[in-house]
């Protein structure tokens, strides 16, 4: 990846739609997440976040401040991160790590009452577990059974 590449986190806007609709994942990754076009219809308390590289969408995830969060933590100020993906054509360039490293600052600015991000990662999804560990998430010890097996509940504290 070039050093002058600017990676940012942004709230979804319609200008991102065409790129997000073109996202593809190989079958072995698809089973662990949702493609952006599968989660475009959001409810109140759900926020579509786009990872961009030089203003081009390369990644996507949802943040939730809904009641669903309480299935993962007892912290009423936490948000849940789901549907994380990096477009297959741009994988291996560090966008996932760089995007996740921006998460704390983004949360502090955009969701100032949030003090924790939680997520569930499948026990077989070693690359995702490694990524989340590298960017500061830790295993909470909680477990949840998902559609394709056990999930580890991970947490990232967002302190002021």
C-alpha positions as CSV (number, residue, x, y, z in Angstrom):
1,X,0.0,0.0,0.0
2,X,1.2,3.5,-0.8
3,X,2.1,5.7,2.1
4,X,0.1,8.6,0.8
5,X,-3.2,6.6,0.9
6,X,-5.6,8.3,3.2
7,X,-7.9,5.9,5.0
8,X,-10.9,7.3,6.8
9,X,-14.1,6.2,8.5
10,X,-17.3,7.9,7.3
11,X,-21.0,7.7,7.7
12,X,-22.6,6.1,4.7
13,X,-23.9,8.4,2.0
14,X,-25.5,7.6,-1.4
15,X,-22.2,8.5,-3.2
16,X,-20.8,5.2,-1.6
17,X,-23.6,3.0,-2.8
18,X,-22.3,2.0,-6.2
19,X,-18.9,0.9,-4.7
20,X,-20.5,-0.9,-1.8
21,X,-22.9,-2.8,-4.1
22,X,-19.9,-4.1,-6.0
23,X,-18.2,-5.6,-3.0
24,X,-17.4,-9.3,-3.3
25,X,-16.1,-11.9,-0.8
26,X,-14.9,-15.5,-1.4
27,X,-17.2,-18.2,0.0
28,X,-14.9,-18.9,2.9
29,X,-15.3,-15.3,4.1
30,X,-18.9,-14.8,3.1
31,X,-20.1,-17.3,5.7
32,X,-18.7,-15.1,8.5
33,X,-20.2,-11.7,7.6
34,X,-22.7,-9.9,5.4
35,X,-22.0,-7.9,2.3
36,X,-22.9,-4.2,2.5
37,X,-25.8,-4.6,0.0
38,X,-27.3,-7.1,2.4
39,X,-27.5,-4.7,5.3
40,X,-28.5,-1.4,3.7
41,X,-31.9,-1.2,5.2
42,X,-31.1,0.0,8.7
43,X,-33.4,0.5,11.7
44,X,-33.2,3.3,14.2
45,X,-30.1,2.9,16.3
46,X,-28.1,1.3,13.4
47,X,-25.4,3.2,11.6
48,X,-23.7,2.3,8.3
49,X,-20.0,3.1,8.5
50,X,-17.7,3.1,5.4
51,X,-14.0,2.6,5.4
52,X,-12.6,4.7,2.5
53,X,-9.2,4.8,0.8
54,X,-8.7,8.1,-0.9
55,X,-12.5,8.6,-0.8
56,X,-13.2,5.2,-2.4
57,X,-15.1,2.7,-0.3
58,X,-12.9,-0.4,0.6
59,X,-14.7,-1.6,3.7
60,X,-17.9,-1.4,5.6
61,X,-19.5,-2.3,9.0
62,X,-22.6,-1.5,11.0
63,X,-22.7,0.0,14.5
64,X,-25.7,-0.7,16.7
65,X,-27.0,1.2,19.7
66,X,-30.1,-1.0,19.8
67,X,-31.3,-3.4,22.4
68,X,-29.4,-6.1,20.6
69,X,-26.2,-4.7,22.2
70,X,-27.3,-6.1,25.6
71,X,-26.9,-9.7,24.2
72,X,-23.2,-9.0,24.2
73,X,-22.5,-6.8,27.2
74,X,-24.1,-5.4,30.3
75,X,-22.7,-2.0,29.5
76,X,-25.6,0.4,28.5
77,X,-23.1,2.8,26.9
78,X,-21.6,0.1,24.5
79,X,-22.2,-0.2,20.8
80,X,-22.2,-3.4,18.7
81,X,-20.1,-3.8,15.6
82,X,-21.4,-6.2,12.9
83,X,-21.2,-7.0,9.2
84,X,-17.5,-6.0,9.0
85,X,-16.1,-6.6,5.5
86,X,-13.3,-5.4,3.2
87,X,-13.9,-5.7,-0.5
88,X,-12.0,-8.8,-1.8
89,X,-10.3,-6.8,-4.5
90,X,-8.7,-4.5,-1.9
91,X,-7.8,-7.1,0.8
92,X,-4.2,-7.6,1.9
93,X,-3.5,-3.8,1.7
94,X,-3.9,-3.1,5.4
95,X,-7.3,-1.4,5.1
96,X,-9.0,-3.5,7.8
97,X,-6.3,-2.8,10.3
98,X,-6.0,0.9,9.4
99,X,-9.8,1.3,9.5
100,X,-10.1,-0.4,12.9
101,X,-7.3,1.7,14.3
102,X,-9.4,4.8,13.5
103,X,-12.4,3.4,15.4
104,X,-11.8,4.8,18.9
105,X,-11.3,8.4,17.6
106,X,-14.3,8.0,15.3
107,X,-16.5,6.8,18.2
108,X,-15.4,9.6,20.5
109,X,-16.2,12.2,17.9
110,X,-19.4,10.7,16.4
111,X,-20.9,8.8,19.4
112,X,-19.5,10.6,22.5
113,X,-21.7,8.7,25.0
114,X,-20.3,5.4,23.8
115,X,-17.4,4.0,25.9
116,X,-17.1,0.4,24.5
117,X,-17.4,-1.4,21.2
118,X,-18.4,-5.1,21.3
119,X,-18.5,-7.7,18.5
120,X,-18.9,-11.4,18.0
121,X,-16.3,-13.3,15.9
122,X,-16.7,-16.9,14.9
123,X,-14.2,-19.3,16.6
124,X,-13.1,-20.5,13.2
125,X,-12.5,-17.0,11.8
126,X,-8.8,-16.8,12.9
127,X,-7.9,-13.9,10.5
128,X,-10.6,-11.7,12.0
129,X,-9.7,-12.7,15.6
130,X,-6.0,-11.8,14.8
131,X,-7.1,-8.4,13.3
132,X,-9.3,-7.5,16.3
133,X,-6.5,-8.5,18.8
134,X,-4.0,-6.4,16.9
135,X,-6.2,-3.2,17.1
136,X,-6.9,-3.5,20.8
137,X,-10.0,-5.7,21.2
138,X,-9.8,-8.3,23.9
139,X,-11.8,-11.5,24.5
140,X,-14.4,-10.9,27.2
141,X,-14.7,-14.7,27.9
142,X,-18.4,-14.5,26.9
143,X,-19.6,-16.9,24.2
144,X,-22.6,-16.8,21.9
145,X,-23.8,-19.5,19.6
146,X,-24.2,-18.2,16.1
147,X,-25.6,-19.7,12.9
148,X,-22.3,-21.5,12.1
149,X,-21.1,-22.2,15.6
150,X,-19.5,-20.6,18.7
151,X,-18.6,-17.0,18.7
152,X,-16.2,-15.2,20.9
153,X,-17.4,-11.8,22.3
154,X,-14.7,-9.2,22.0
155,X,-14.5,-5.7,23.5
156,X,-12.7,-2.5,22.8
157,X,-12.8,0.2,25.5
158,X,-13.3,3.7,24.3
159,X,-12.2,6.1,27.0
160,X,-12.4,9.8,26.9
